Amino acid sequence: PAQTATLRDSFSPRMGTWATKSQSFKSSFDKPSTSFPKTKASLEFNCLELFQELGCQIYITTDDGSFGVSGIISQLFEKFLHETRLNRMTAAFACGPFPMLYRVNDLAAEYKLSLQVSLESHMACGIGSCLGCPVKILSEDRESAVPWTYQRVCHEGPVFEARRIVWEN
């Protein structure tokens, strides 16, 4: 499936997305944005016009190099973070495969970005009763005897604060 990395005030619900945004109550389309769409080949990328309509600056990556830059999103995102001065109110949002989210989490920590991730998981029931999609989440209660708890991707998620996820390889 296609992935998209988007630096903007909101993110595309149709494709895997990262976003950075100014934390405010303004409309999600007030600010300039940068999008990093990623697909295996140029034929799979069909949302270019949507991103352009939203006012996104676009850096496209494809696995085969047939369109945009050949490579992975996290490398392009890291380069962008290194070359761009972000303000302290910038937050990031990510959706995609676990290895990408793992790397984005590292980058968010390095650049001191608040990060929320939308996790993908195998789900048998989709309503939380089978407990087939748990993820370890650090406890909010720092004095708790148990430092983490399981939360269900299908019920408590799929969006979690990345800093609270127990990231295991």
Accessible surface in RSA format (square Angstrom, percent):
REM  Atomic radii and reference values for relative SASA: ProtOr
REM  Chains: A
REM  Algorithm: Lee & Richards
REM  Probe-radius: 1.40
REM  Slices: 20
REM RES _ NUM      All-atoms   Total-Side   Main-Chain    Non-polar    All polar
REM                ABS   REL    ABS   REL    ABS   REL    ABS   REL    ABS   REL
RES PRO A   1   153.99 112.2 118.15 107.7  35.84 130.3 134.09 110.7  19.90 123.7
RES ALA A   2    26.25  24.1  11.08  17.1  15.17  34.5  11.23  15.8  15.02  39.8
RES GLN A   3    40.22  22.5  40.06  29.3   0.17   0.4   5.63  12.0  34.60  26.2
RES THR A   4     0.00   0.0   0.00   0.0   0.00   0.0   0.00   0.0   0.00   0.0
RES ALA A   5     0.00   0.0   0.00   0.0   0.00   0.0   0.00   0.0   0.00   0.0
RES THR A   6     0.21   0.1   0.21   0.2   0.00   0.0   0.21   0.3   0.00   0.0
RES LEU A   7     5.54   3.1   4.26   3.1   1.28   3.2   4.70   3.3   0.84   2.3
RES ARG A   8     5.15   2.2   1.84   0.9   3.31   7.9   5.04   6.9   0.11   0.1
RES ASP A   9    13.74   9.6   8.76   8.7   4.99  11.8   5.76  13.6   7.98   8.0
RES SER A  10    33.40  28.2  27.42  36.6   5.97  13.8  27.69  59.0   5.71   8.0
RES PHE A  11    82.51  41.3  64.83  40.2  17.68  46.0  66.89  40.6  15.62  44.7
RES SER A  12     9.01   7.6   0.71   1.0   8.29  19.1   4.86  10.3   4.15   5.8
RES PRO A  13   127.77  93.1  91.47  83.4  36.30 131.9  96.94  80.0  30.83 191.6
RES ARG A  14   205.65  86.3 169.63  86.5  36.01  85.7  50.22  68.6 155.43  94.2
RES MET A  15    20.91  10.8  11.53   7.6   9.39  22.3  17.52  14.9   3.39   4.5
RES GLY A  16    10.98  13.5   0.00   N/A  10.98  13.5   4.51  12.4   6.46  14.5
RES THR A  17     0.53   0.4   0.03   0.0   0.49   1.2   0.03   0.0   0.49   0.7
RES TRP A  18     0.19   0.1   0.19   0.1   0.00   0.0   0.19   0.1   0.00   0.0
RES ALA A  19     0.21   0.2   0.11   0.2   0.09   0.2   0.16   0.2   0.05   0.1
RES THR A  20    12.80   9.1  10.36  10.5   2.44   5.8   0.28   0.4  12.52  18.9
RES LYS A  21    61.16  29.8  55.80  34.2   5.36  12.8  16.19  14.6  44.97  47.9
RES SER A  22    36.56  30.9  27.10  36.2   9.46  21.8  11.45  24.4  25.11  35.2
RES GLN A  23    86.42  48.3  68.57  50.1  17.85  42.5  22.86  48.7  63.56  48.2
RES SER A  24    50.29  42.5  25.23  33.7  25.06  57.7  28.95  61.7  21.33  29.9
RES PHE A  25   217.81 109.0 182.66 113.1  35.15  91.5 188.24 114.1  29.57  84.6
RES LYS A  26   129.86  63.4 106.99  65.6  22.87  54.5  69.28  62.4  60.58  64.5
RES SER A  27    68.37  57.8  46.23  61.7  22.14  51.0  45.25  96.3  23.12  32.4
RES SER A  28    33.17  28.0  26.20  35.0   6.98  16.1  18.89  40.2  14.29  20.0
RES PHE A  29   111.14  55.6  87.42  54.1  23.73  61.7  87.81  53.2  23.34  66.8
RES ASP A  30    78.03  54.7  40.54  40.3  37.50  88.7  22.81  53.7  55.22  55.1
RES LYS A  31    72.09  35.2  65.25  40.0   6.84  16.3  31.73  28.6  40.36  43.0
RES PRO A  32   125.68  91.6 101.22  92.3  24.46  88.9 110.04  90.9  15.63  97.2
RES SER A  33     8.77   7.4   0.16   0.2   8.61  19.8   4.81  10.2   3.96   5.6
RES THR A  34    11.26   8.0  10.93  11.1   0.33   0.8   0.00   0.0  11.26  17.0
RES SER A  35     0.00   0.0   0.00   0.0   0.00   0.0   0.00   0.0   0.00   0.0
RES PHE A  36     1.62   0.8   1.62   1.0   0.00   0.0   1.62   1.0   0.00   0.0
RES PRO A  37     0.02   0.0   0.02   0.0   0.00   0.0   0.02   0.0   0.00   0.0
RES LYS A  38    11.13   5.4  10.90   6.7   0.22   0.5   6.96   6.3   4.16   4.4
RES THR A  39     3.64   2.6   0.64   0.7   3.00   7.1   3.43   4.6   0.21   0.3
RES LYS A  40   122.05  59.5 119.32  73.2   2.73   6.5  63.69  57.3  58.36  62.2
RES ALA A  41    25.86  23.8  25.86  39.9   0.00   0.0  25.86  36.4   0.00   0.0
RES SER A  42    37.60  31.8  28.17  37.6   9.43  21.7  10.10  21.5  27.49  38.5
RES LEU A  43   170.67  95.0 141.35 101.1  29.33  73.7 145.04 101.9  25.63  69.0
RES GLU A  44    78.27  44.9  62.19  47.0  16.08  38.3  36.99  71.6  41.27  33.7
RES PHE A  45    19.07   9.5   2.13   1.3  16.93  44.1   2.13   1.3  16.93  48.5
RES ASN A  46   122.42  84.4  92.91  89.8  29.51  71.1  37.57  90.4  84.85  82.0
RES CYS A  47    16.25  12.3  13.54  15.1   2.70   6.4   2.70   6.8  13.54  14.6
RES LEU A  48    49.69  27.7  49.26  35.2   0.43   1.1  49.26  34.6   0.43   1.2
RES GLU A  49   120.16  69.0 119.59  90.5   0.57   1.4  43.75  84.6  76.41  62.4
RES LEU A  50    74.18  41.3  70.03  50.1   4.14  10.4  71.90  50.5   2.27   6.1
RES PHE A  51     1.31   0.7   1.31   0.8   0.00   0.0   1.31   0.8   0.00   0.0
RES GLN A  52   101.07  56.5  83.78  61.2  17.29  41.2  28.75  61.2  72.32  54.9
RES GLU A  53   143.79  82.6 104.96  79.4  38.83  92.5  48.69  94.2  95.10  77.6
RES LEU A  54    47.37  26.4  36.03  25.8  11.34  28.5  39.48  27.7   7.90  21.3
RES GLY A  55    50.40  62.2   0.00   N/A  50.40  62.2  34.14  93.7  16.26  36.4
RES CYS A  56    12.69   9.6   0.00   0.0  12.69  29.8   0.23   0.6  12.46  13.4
RES GLN A  57   101.60  56.8  92.73  67.8   8.87  21.1  37.71  80.3  63.89  48.5
RES ILE A  58    40.64  23.1  11.71   8.7  28.93  69.7  11.71   8.4  28.93  78.5
RES TYR A  59    83.62  39.0  78.96  44.9   4.66  12.1  60.46  45.4  23.16  28.6
RES ILE A  60    17.24   9.8  12.40   9.2   4.84  11.7  12.40   8.9   4.84  13.1
RES THR A  61     0.93   0.7   0.93   0.9   0.00   0.0   0.93   1.2   0.00   0.0
RES THR A  62     0.00   0.0   0.00   0.0   0.00   0.0   0.00   0.0   0.00   0.0
RES ASP A  63    76.15  53.3  52.97  52.7  23.18  54.8  26.47  62.3  49.68  49.5
RES ASP A  64    88.57  62.0  51.76  51.5  36.82  87.1  42.79 100.7  45.79  45.7
RES GLY A  65    33.33  41.1   0.00   N/A  33.33  41.1   8.58  23.6  24.75  55.4
RES SER A  66    63.75  53.9  26.65  35.6  37.11  85.5  38.01  80.9  25.74  36.1
RES PHE A  67    80.93  40.5  76.92  47.6   4.01  10.4  80.93  49.1   0.00   0.0
RES GLY A  68    52.10  64.3   0.00   N/A  52.10  64.3  22.50  61.8  29.60  66.3
RES VAL A  69    80.89  53.2  76.39  69.2   4.51  10.9  80.89  70.3   0.00   0.0
RES SER A  70    71.46  60.4  48.23  64.4  23.24  53.5  27.37  58.3  44.09  61.8
RES GLY A  71    23.32  28.8   0.00   N/A  23.32  28.8  22.71  62.3   0.61   1.4
RES ILE A  72    93.12  53.0  91.44  68.1   1.68   4.0  91.44  65.8   1.68   4.6
RES ILE A  73     2.75   1.6   0.65   0.5   2.10   5.1   0.65   0.5   2.10   5.7
RES SER A  74     9.38   7.9   8.22  11.0   1.16   2.7   0.91   1.9   8.47  11.9
RES GLN A  75   113.41  63.4 105.55  77.1   7.86  18.7  36.44  77.6  76.97  58.4
RES LEU A  76    27.24  15.2  24.14  17.3   3.10   7.8  26.51  18.6   0.73   2.0
RES PHE A  77     0.87   0.4   0.87   0.5   0.00   0.0   0.87   0.5   0.00   0.0
RES GLU A  78    58.13  33.4  58.13  44.0   0.00   0.0  12.73  24.6  45.41  37.1
RES LYS A  79   117.35  57.2 111.28  68.3   6.07  14.4  61.32  55.2  56.03  59.7
RES PHE A  80    33.98  17.0  30.48  18.9   3.50   9.1  33.98  20.6   0.00   0.0
RES LEU A  81     3.53   2.0   0.00   0.0   3.53   8.9   0.00   0.0   3.53   9.5
RES HIS A  82   141.21  77.2 118.15  82.1  23.06  59.0  73.99  76.3  67.22  78.2
RES GLU A  83   119.44  68.6  79.81  60.4  39.63  94.3  38.45  74.4  80.99  66.1
RES THR A  84    47.21  33.6  34.57  35.0  12.64  30.1  30.85  41.4  16.36  24.7
RES ARG A  85   236.81  99.4 202.30 103.1  34.51  82.2  80.81 110.4 156.00  94.5
RES LEU A  86    53.71  29.9  27.05  19.4  26.66  67.0  28.66  20.1  25.05  67.4
RES ASN A  87    91.78  63.3  75.73  73.2  16.04  38.6  42.01 101.1  49.77  48.1
RES ARG A  88   215.75  90.6 181.21  92.4  34.53  82.2  82.24 112.4 133.50  80.9
RES MET A  89    82.61  42.8  80.55  53.3   2.05   4.9  67.29  57.2  15.31  20.3
RES THR A  90    13.38   9.5  10.41  10.6   2.97   7.1   3.07   4.1  10.30  15.6
RES ALA A  91     2.87   2.6   2.87   4.4   0.00   0.0   2.87   4.0   0.00   0.0
RES ALA A  92     0.80   0.7   0.34   0.5   0.46   1.0   0.34   0.5   0.46   1.2
RES PHE A  93    29.20  14.6  29.20  18.1   0.00   0.0  29.20  17.7   0.00   0.0
RES ALA A  94     3.12   2.9   0.00   0.0   3.12   7.1   0.45   0.6   2.66   7.1
RES CYS A  95    26.23  19.8  26.23  29.3   0.00   0.0   1.48   3.7  24.75  26.7
RES GLY A  96     1.42   1.8   0.00   N/A   1.42   1.8   1.05   2.9   0.37   0.8
RES PRO A  97    49.03  35.7  47.02  42.9   2.01   7.3  49.03  40.5   0.00   0.0
RES PHE A  98    87.03  43.5  79.98  49.5   7.05  18.3  80.61  48.9   6.42  18.4
RES PRO A  99    99.37  72.4  88.33  80.5  11.04  40.1  93.42  77.1   5.95  37.0
RES MET A 100    16.93   8.8  10.61   7.0   6.32  15.0  15.63  13.3   1.30   1.7
RES LEU A 101     1.36   0.8   1.36   1.0   0.00   0.0   1.36   1.0   0.00   0.0
RES TYR A 102    68.65  32.1  68.65  39.1   0.00   0.0  36.33  27.3  32.32  39.8
RES ARG A 103    76.50  32.1  76.44  39.0   0.06   0.1  34.16  46.7  42.34  25.7
RES VAL A 104     0.22   0.1   0.22   0.2   0.00   0.0   0.22   0.2   0.00   0.0
RES ASN A 105    24.53  16.9  24.30  23.5   0.23   0.5   0.00   0.0  24.53  23.7
RES ASP A 106    60.07  42.1  54.35  54.1   5.71  13.5  14.17  33.3  45.90  45.8
RES LEU A 107     0.00   0.0   0.00   0.0   0.00   0.0   0.00   0.0   0.00   0.0
RES ALA A 108     2.85   2.6   2.77   4.3   0.08   0.2   2.77   3.9   0.08   0.2
RES ALA A 109    72.69  66.8  48.08  74.2  24.62  56.0  59.94  84.4  12.75  33.8
RES GLU A 110   106.48  61.1  79.47  60.1  27.01  64.3  44.60  86.3  61.88  50.5
RES TYR A 111    65.14  30.4  45.49  25.9  19.65  51.1  42.99  32.3  22.15  27.3
RES LYS A 112   177.32  86.5 150.26  92.2  27.06  64.4 117.08 105.4  60.24  64.2
RES LEU A 113    16.59   9.2   4.08   2.9  12.51  31.4   5.20   3.7  11.39  30.7
RES SER A 114    60.65  51.3  45.01  60.1  15.64  36.0  33.28  70.9  27.38  38.4
RES LEU A 115    11.63   6.5   3.06   2.2   8.57  21.6   3.20   2.3   8.43  22.7
RES GLN A 116    67.71  37.9  66.38  48.5   1.33   3.2   5.53  11.8  62.18  47.2
RES VAL A 117     0.30   0.2   0.00   0.0   0.30   0.7   0.30   0.3   0.00   0.0
RES SER A 118    18.92  16.0  17.77  23.7   1.15   2.6   4.07   8.7  14.85  20.8
RES LEU A 119    15.29   8.5   9.19   6.6   6.10  15.3   9.19   6.5   6.10  16.4
RES GLU A 120   115.27  66.2  85.97  65.0  29.30  69.8  44.16  85.4  71.11  58.1
RES SER A 121    45.00  38.0  14.74  19.7  30.26  69.7  16.18  34.5  28.82  40.4
RES HIS A 122   173.49  94.8 164.44 114.3   9.05  23.1 115.40 118.9  58.09  67.6
RES MET A 123    83.24  43.1  48.79  32.3  34.44  82.0  35.97  30.6  47.26  62.6
RES ALA A 124    94.16  86.6  48.08  74.2  46.08 104.8  58.74  82.7  35.42  93.8
RES CYS A 125    49.98  37.8  19.52  21.8  30.46  71.6  27.15  68.8  22.83  24.6
RES GLY A 126    37.82  46.6   0.00   N/A  37.82  46.6  17.33  47.6  20.49  45.9
RES ILE A 127   126.67  72.1 110.62  82.4  16.05  38.7 115.08  82.9  11.59  31.5
RES GLY A 128     2.37   2.9   0.00   N/A   2.37   2.9   1.37   3.8   1.00   2.2
RES SER A 129    86.13  72.8  53.83  71.8  32.31  74.4  48.43 103.1  37.71  52.8
RES CYS A 130    59.42  44.9  27.32  30.5  32.10  75.4  33.74  85.5  25.68  27.7
RES LEU A 131   116.82  65.1 103.12  73.8  13.70  34.4 103.49  72.7  13.34  35.9
RES GLY A 132    44.01  54.3   0.00   N/A  44.01  54.3  23.33  64.0  20.68  46.3
RES CYS A 133     4.07   3.1   2.46   2.7   1.61   3.8   1.59   4.0   2.48   2.7
RES PRO A 134    62.10  45.3  39.52  36.0  22.58  82.1  39.52  32.6  22.58 140.3
RES VAL A 135    22.56  14.8  18.53  16.8   4.04   9.7  22.56  19.6   0.00   0.0
RES LYS A 136    44.76  21.8  41.48  25.5   3.28   7.8  12.09  10.9  32.67  34.8
RES ILE A 137     1.30   0.7   1.30   1.0   0.00   0.0   1.30   0.9   0.00   0.0
RES LEU A 138    73.65  41.0  73.65  52.7   0.00   0.0  73.65  51.7   0.00   0.0
RES SER A 139    31.43  26.6  15.67  20.9  15.76  36.3   8.21  17.5  23.22  32.5
RES GLU A 140   139.78  80.3 109.66  83.0  30.12  71.7  40.04  77.4  99.74  81.4
RES ASP A 141    87.06  61.0  75.90  75.5  11.17  26.4  34.88  82.1  52.18  52.0
RES ARG A 142   226.21  95.0 187.93  95.8  38.28  91.1  75.58 103.3 150.63  91.3
RES GLU A 143   165.70  95.1 133.12 100.7  32.58  77.6  53.59 103.7 112.11  91.5
RES SER A 144    43.57  36.8  21.41  28.6  22.16  51.0  11.29  24.0  32.28  45.2
RES ALA A 145   107.26  98.6  63.94  98.7  43.32  98.5  75.78 106.7  31.48  83.4
RES VAL A 146    89.00  58.6  87.14  78.9   1.85   4.5  87.87  76.3   1.13   3.1
RES PRO A 147    85.96  62.6  75.40  68.7  10.55  38.4  82.78  68.3   3.18  19.8
RES TRP A 148    74.20  29.8  72.40  35.0   1.80   4.2  52.32  27.9  21.88  35.5
RES THR A 149    64.65  46.0  60.36  61.2   4.30  10.2  36.94  49.6  27.71  41.9
RES TYR A 150   123.97  57.9 104.05  59.2  19.92  51.8  73.34  55.1  50.62  62.4
RES GLN A 151    42.20  23.6  40.36  29.5   1.85   4.4   6.71  14.3  35.50  26.9
RES ARG A 152    58.10  24.4  58.10  29.6   0.00   0.0   8.33  11.4  49.77  30.2
RES VAL A 153     3.65   2.4   3.52   3.2   0.13   0.3   3.52   3.1   0.13   0.3
RES CYS A 154    29.32  22.2   3.30   3.7  26.02  61.2   5.73  14.5  23.59  25.4
RES HIS A 155   107.80  58.9  83.05  57.7  24.75  63.3  53.82  55.5  53.98  62.8
RES GLU A 156    75.09  43.1  45.43  34.4  29.67  70.6  33.56  64.9  41.53  33.9
RES GLY A 157    17.35  21.4   0.00   N/A  17.35  21.4   1.62   4.5  15.73  35.2
RES PRO A 158    59.22  43.2  59.22  54.0   0.00   0.0  59.22  48.9   0.00   0.0
RES VAL A 159    67.53  44.4  52.29  47.3  15.24  36.7  52.29  45.4  15.24  41.3
RES PHE A 160    15.21   7.6   9.63   6.0   5.58  14.5  15.21   9.2   0.00   0.0
RES GLU A 161    69.86  40.1  64.69  48.9   5.17  12.3  21.22  41.1  48.64  39.7
RES ALA A 162     0.78   0.7   0.46   0.7   0.32   0.7   0.46   0.6   0.32   0.8
RES ARG A 163   168.52  70.8 144.46  73.6  24.06  57.3  77.74 106.2  90.78  55.0
RES ARG A 164    36.28  15.2  36.28  18.5   0.00   0.0   9.31  12.7  26.96  16.3
RES ILE A 165     7.07   4.0   1.35   1.0   5.72  13.8   1.35   1.0   5.72  15.5
RES VAL A 166    40.72  26.8  29.33  26.6  11.39  27.4  33.50  29.1   7.22  19.6
RES TRP A 167    44.12  17.7  18.31   8.9  25.81  60.6  18.31   9.8  25.81  41.9
RES GLU A 168    94.06  54.0  80.40  60.8  13.66  32.5  37.41  72.4  56.65  46.3
RES ASN A 169   164.46 113.4  92.53  89.4  71.94 173.2  62.89 151.4 101.57  98.2
END  Absolute sums over single chains surface
CHAIN  1 A    10070.9       7803.3       2267.7       5547.9       4523.0
END  Absolute sums over all chains
TOTAL         10070.9       7803.3       2267.7       5547.9       4523.0
